[in-house]
Amino acid sequence: MSTTPSWPAGYRINPRAAGPDAETVAAFRDMPVAAIGDSMSRNVGTLGLRQYHRRLETVLCGPAVTVRVRPGDNLMIHKALMMVEPGDVLVIDGGGDVSQALVGGLMRTTCVAKQLGGLVIDGAVRDLCEWAEDGMPIFAKGHTHRGPSKDGPGEVNVPVSCAGLVVLPGDLIVGDADGVIAVPAAEAASVLARTRAHLLKEAKIRETNRTGTADPERFDAVLREKGLPI
């Protein structure tokens, strides 16, 4: 006899997925999102989100707990907050709707108490002055005073699409002033190594730019390949 639970259409609650180890997560906290993106082909990351925490230097970094909700409804976000562990990042697919806020100041209090690593929301927020305070990084598509419903449906810990970014439960989420990116949990170690190598390469380029000793062939060779007579 099958023990697989039968979920009503539009509802599912899966267990929290283990993300990368704590040492890897801590190492990514020092990696700029732009450099991570460069090491992952420059074609991944969220589009159209903005930070609602005040400090530009704030870094969001932690394993993803994903939530998919009906636009304007936050029932399953409340359920996800019962399941998170300290340092987790809540990634919410709200369908890009900004007509009703999915989280507000009362939920921020819960996030702080749960020691959440932050939130990434393809949807709207409210109570901006509270979210601007230190202690809870948050990226969202927009904001409105209009509050959410709590009727469902929704799903927790399923693959989601958040502002153009595909996120699986347990993926490592990193966000800074430049944007938000997801690193597949199974690839975290290799992406970390590539990102470190990329930063070393950039450091060398930065020094030649500073000293005026950059090799003109870096770009002239590319232009000649395109047929330019230089």
N, C-alpha and C positions, 0 to 999 in steps of 0.2 A: 504493500500500500504506500502511495506517495506521501511524503511528509512536506512537500513543497507547498507553502501557503498560497491560497488563491486570493489575489488582490482584485478589488473592484476596478473597473476601467479608470485609468488616470491616477491611480494611487499605487505607491510602492514605497516601502521603507526597507532598505538594505543595511546590513551592519557597516560600521565605520571601517574603511580600508586603511591598512597600515601604510604609511608613507616612507620616505627615505629615513635613514637613521639620523639621530640627533646631531652627530658630528657633521654630516653632509648638509643638513639644514643650516647649521651655524655657519658653515663655510660659504654658503650661497648668500648669506646676509651681507657679506662684504663684496658681492659681485654686482656691478651695475646692470640693470635690466637691458640697457642698450648693448652691452658686451655679451650678455647671455644670448640676446636675439641675434647678434652677429655670428655667434658660434653655432646657431641653429638655423642658418640660411637666410636670416633677415625677413622671413615671410610669416612669422607667427607672432601672436600677441593680440591684446584687445584693441579695439578701435572705438573711438568716440566716448570713452569714459573720462571722468575728471576726479581729482582727489577732493574730498570734503574735509579731511583733517588739515589743520592750518600749516604745519611745518613741512616745507619742501623736502627736508633731509630725512623725513620719516621713511623707514623701510618696512614693508609688509613681507613676511616670509614664513611659510609653513605648509603642511600638507592639506590638501583640499578635502573638505566635506561639501559635497555638491547638493544643490536643491533645485528642482524645477517646479515652478508654481504657475498657476493661472494668473495672467496679468492682473495686478491690483489685489492679489490675495496672499496673505502671509501665514496661513495655517501651518503649512509644512516647515516654514522657517522656524516657528516656535518649537516644532517637534525636533528639528535638527539641533537646536540649541540645547535640548535635553541630552543629546548624544555626543556632543563635541568634547574633546579633551584639550587641556591647555596648549596653546600654540597653534591649534588648527585654524585654517582660513576657510570661512564660509563663502562658497562661490554660488551665486544665485542667478539662475536663468529665469528672468522675469519677462522674457519676450521683447525687451526693449521698450516696454510701455512706461510712460512717465505721467500718466493721468492720475495715478494714485500711488502714494508712497508705500513701499514694502517694509521699511524699518524706520523707527523714530527714536526719540530720546529714551523712552521706557525700555525699549529693546537694547539700546546701547548700555544701559545699566546692567542688564543681564549679560551682555557680551563682556563687559569689564569684569564682572563677578566670576564668569567662567574662564577668564584669562585667555579669551579668544585672540588669535594672532591677527585678525582683521577680517574685512568683508570686501567682496568684489561683486557688484550687483549690476546686471543688465536691466535696470529699472530705476525707480526714483526713491529718494529719501526725504525725510523732513526733520525738523528740529536742528537746523544747521549749526546754531551756536554751540549746541552740545557736542555734535560730531567734530567740530573744529578743535575741541580741547584735546590735549595730549592723552595718549594712552590707548587709542583704538583707531588704527588706520582704516580708511574706507574709501573705495572707489565706486562711483555710480554714474549712471547715464544722465541723471537730472534730479530735480527736486520739485516738490509741490507740498502745499499745506494739506492736501486732501488725503485722508487716511485710508487704510486697506480694509478689505473684508477678511473674514476668517472662516471660509466655507469649504475651501479646497476646490478642485482636486490638487494633487501635488505629489512629488516623488523625492525621496532622499537617497543619496549615494547611488546615483545613476549617471551615465555619461550625459554631459550637458554642453550646450553652446552658449557662451557668455560673451556678448559683444564681439563676435567673430572668432573667439578663442574656444577650441575644443578642450574640455577638461574631463578627465576621468577621476573618480574617487581615489584619493591618495597621491595624485600628482602634486609636485612641489610648486607652489604658487609664490612668485616673487614680484613685488610691486615697488616702484619708487616714483620720483617726480616725472620720469619719462613715460611710464606706462606699466602694464601688467603682463606677465608671461607665465606659461605653465610648462614645467619640465616633467616629462613622463618619469614616473618613479623608477622604472627599470633602467632608465638612461641617465639618471642623475649624476652618477660618478663620472661617466664619460663626458657629459656636457660640462661638468665642473672643470675637468682637465682641459677641455678645449677652450673654455672661457678664460682660464688662467693663462694659457698660451697666447690667446688673442690679446689680453691685456699687456703682456710682455712685448708683443709686436707693436701695439699702440704706443707704449712707453718709448720705444726706439724712434718711432716716427715723430712723436711729440718733441723729442730732443733735437732731431734734425730740423724740425720746423722752428724751434726756439733759437737755434744757432745759425739758421740760414744755410744749412748744409744739405738740404734735401736733394736727392738724386733726381734730376729732371727726367731721366729715363723712366721713372715710375709711371708717368702719364704719357710722355712722348711715344713710348713704344706702343701703347694702346692706340694712340691716334694714328700712327703709321700703319698699324694693322687694318685700320678703317679706310686707308687709302689717302690720308692727308700727306701732302708733300713737305714733311718736316723731318 
